[in-house]
Amino acid sequence: MKQKETLSTTPLKEATINLSELLIEEMGDQHKASSVETPMRPDAFDKTDEQKIAAIEPHFKAIMDILGMDLNDDSLRGTPLRVAKMYVKELFQGLNPANMPSMTLFENKFQYNEMLVEKNINFYSNCEHHFVPFFGKAHIAYISSGKVIGLSKLNRLVEYFSKRPQVQERLTMQIAKALQTIMQTQDVAVMMDAKHLCVSSRGVKDDSSNTITTFFGGKFQEDQTKMEFLKYIEIND
């Protein structure tokens, strides 16, 4: 049976999302973001990665202690440090602009002027409201304005923006807008299809639903080009 899907189409020029009428608690349960940019303090990078790990470790240890876990147990003793390292070096490394992958472009010597589509890019991110994973597939397309990019760079771009506390709508827009800037073209499309553990493992506990978000820029806002992209990513599905 085909999984249920939720379609959320993201406007091209949207800069902020109005949450003035939502309570803070409702924001989390409704999975709303407050802005397109990831909310960061000005001093976010004053500490080194090692300093952040050293600061996070005792805080996570305190959480485990409050939950009543025996931190003298061999299995748990190293958990606070492991979690701190995982947060800084792995799950949330995309918060640091220094980790933005290098995006090398090449001349479009073959004069390929049709859309290029890379589908089924795996991504793993974490919901910023509950800090539990959401994951799925990203599908990306662009039409060259004279430059092309190595295919693996598209994967790395998705990974970079995924490795931070996220909301799927924001993640979709960040990938698309970054690609527009890199490729020097508005002709970019992104679709993301994800399963959220904050929906399936808690709250409503619906394990059958997926969430789809899209971004259509430039020529992809035209019905014919949009439908061509949608046709390509459904091949063999």
C-alpha positions in Angstrom: 0.0 0.0 0.0 1.3 3.4 -0.9 2.3 5.6 2.1 0.3 8.7 2.8 1.9 11.9 1.7 1.7 15.5 2.8 2.5 18.0 0.1 3.9 21.4 1.1 4.9 23.7 -1.8 7.4 26.4 -0.7 7.1 29.8 -2.4 10.2 31.0 -4.2 10.4 34.5 -2.6 9.3 33.6 0.9 11.8 35.1 3.4 10.0 34.6 6.8 7.2 32.5 8.1 4.7 34.4 10.3 4.3 32.6 13.6 2.8 35.5 15.6 -0.4 33.7 16.2 1.1 30.5 17.3 2.1 29.5 20.8 5.7 28.3 21.3 4.5 24.9 22.3 2.3 24.6 19.2 5.2 25.6 17.0 7.0 22.5 17.9 4.1 20.1 17.5 3.1 21.7 14.2 6.7 21.7 12.9 6.8 25.3 12.0 10.0 27.3 11.3 10.5 31.0 12.2 12.8 31.9 9.3 14.5 30.6 6.2 17.9 31.1 7.8 18.9 28.8 10.6 18.5 30.8 13.9 22.1 31.4 15.2 23.5 33.7 17.8 26.3 36.2 16.7 28.8 34.4 19.0 27.9 30.9 17.7 31.5 30.2 16.6 33.5 31.9 19.4 34.2 28.4 20.8 36.2 25.8 19.0 34.7 22.4 18.4 36.8 20.9 21.2 35.5 23.6 23.6 31.9 22.9 22.6 32.3 19.2 23.2 33.8 19.8 26.6 30.9 22.1 27.5 28.2 19.8 26.2 29.4 16.7 27.9 28.6 17.6 31.5 25.1 18.9 30.5 24.2 15.7 28.8 25.6 13.8 31.8 23.3 15.9 34.0 20.3 14.9 31.8 21.1 11.2 32.2 21.6 11.7 35.9 18.2 13.4 36.3 16.6 10.5 34.4 18.0 8.2 37.1 20.6 6.4 34.9 23.6 4.9 36.6 26.6 6.6 35.0 29.0 4.3 36.9 27.8 1.5 34.6 30.5 0.6 32.0 27.9 0.9 29.2 26.8 4.4 30.1 30.0 6.0 31.5 31.2 7.2 28.1 27.8 8.2 26.7 27.9 11.9 27.6 31.2 12.4 25.7 30.1 10.3 22.8 26.9 12.3 22.5 28.9 15.6 22.7 31.2 14.5 19.9 28.4 13.3 17.8 26.5 16.6 18.1 29.5 18.8 17.2 31.4 16.6 14.7 28.6 14.7 13.0 24.9 15.5 13.5 25.2 19.2 13.6 28.4 20.0 11.7 26.4 21.8 9.1 25.9 24.7 11.5 29.4 25.8 10.9 29.9 27.6 7.6 33.5 26.4 7.6 32.1 22.9 6.8 30.4 24.1 3.6 31.7 21.8 0.8 33.7 23.3 -2.0 31.5 23.7 -5.1 33.7 23.5 -8.2 32.0 24.5 -11.5 33.0 23.5 -15.0 32.3 24.9 -18.4 29.3 23.3 -20.1 31.5 22.3 -23.1 28.8 19.9 -24.5 26.3 22.7 -24.5 23.8 20.5 -22.7 20.8 22.8 -22.3 18.2 20.4 -20.9 17.5 19.8 -17.2 19.9 17.7 -15.2 18.2 15.6 -12.5 19.7 13.8 -9.6 17.2 11.8 -7.7 17.1 9.6 -4.6 19.8 11.4 -2.7 19.7 10.0 0.8 19.6 12.5 3.7 19.4 12.4 7.5 18.6 15.4 9.6 17.2 16.2 13.0 14.0 18.0 13.8 14.8 21.3 15.7 11.7 21.0 17.8 12.3 17.6 19.4 15.9 16.8 18.3 14.9 13.4 16.8 15.7 12.3 13.2 13.8 12.9 10.0 15.2 11.3 6.9 14.4 10.4 3.3 15.2 11.2 -0.3 16.1 14.5 -2.0 15.6 15.0 -5.7 17.4 17.9 -7.4 17.3 19.4 -10.9 18.8 22.4 -12.6 19.1 23.9 -16.1 22.7 25.1 -16.9 23.3 28.8 -17.5 26.7 28.0 -18.9 28.2 26.0 -16.0 27.9 22.5 -14.7 28.7 20.9 -11.3 30.0 17.5 -10.4 27.2 15.2 -9.4 28.7 14.3 -6.0 28.6 18.0 -5.1 24.8 17.9 -5.1 24.9 15.1 -2.6 27.4 17.0 -0.4 25.2 20.2 -0.6 22.2 18.2 0.7 24.3 16.6 3.4 25.7 20.0 4.6 22.3 21.6 5.1 20.9 18.4 6.6 23.5 18.3 9.3 21.9 20.9 11.6 18.7 21.1 13.6 16.2 21.6 10.9 12.6 22.0 9.6 12.0 20.3 6.3 10.6 23.4 4.6 13.7 25.4 5.6 16.0 22.6 4.5 14.4 22.5 1.1 14.7 26.2 0.6 18.3 26.4 1.9 19.4 23.7 -0.6 17.6 25.3 -3.5 18.7 28.9 -2.8 22.3 27.8 -2.3 22.3 25.9 -5.6 20.8 29.0 -7.4 23.7 31.1 -6.1 26.3 28.5 -6.9 25.0 27.7 -10.4 24.2 31.4 -11.2 20.7 30.4 -12.3 17.2 30.6 -11.0 16.3 27.4 -12.9 16.5 25.0 -9.9 14.0 22.5 -8.5 14.2 20.5 -5.2 11.8 17.9 -3.8 12.3 16.3 -0.4 10.4 13.2 0.7 10.9 12.4 4.4 9.7 10.4 7.4 9.7 12.2 10.7 10.3 10.3 13.9 8.7 13.1 15.9 5.5 12.0 14.1 6.0 8.3 14.0 7.7 7.6 17.4 5.9 10.2 19.6 2.9 12.4 19.5 0.4 11.1 17.0 2.6 8.0 16.4 1.7 7.7 12.8 4.3 5.4 11.2 2.7 5.4 7.7 2.9 9.1 6.7 5.6 10.9 4.7 6.1 14.7 4.2 6.9 16.2 0.8 8.3 19.7 0.3 9.2 21.3 -3.0 10.9 24.4 -4.4 10.5 25.5 -8.0 12.5 28.3 -9.3 12.8 30.1 -12.7 11.7 27.8 -15.6 10.6 25.2 -13.2 7.7 27.4 -12.3 6.3 26.8 -15.8 3.9 23.9 -15.9 5.6 22.0 -18.7 9.1 22.1 -17.1 7.7 21.3 -13.6 5.8 18.3 -14.9 8.9 17.0 -16.8 10.8 17.1 -13.5 8.1 15.4 -11.6 7.9 12.7 -14.3 11.6 12.0 -14.1 11.7 11.5 -10.3 8.8 9.1 -10.4 10.5 6.7 -12.8 10.6 3.2 -11.4 8.9 4.3 -8.2 
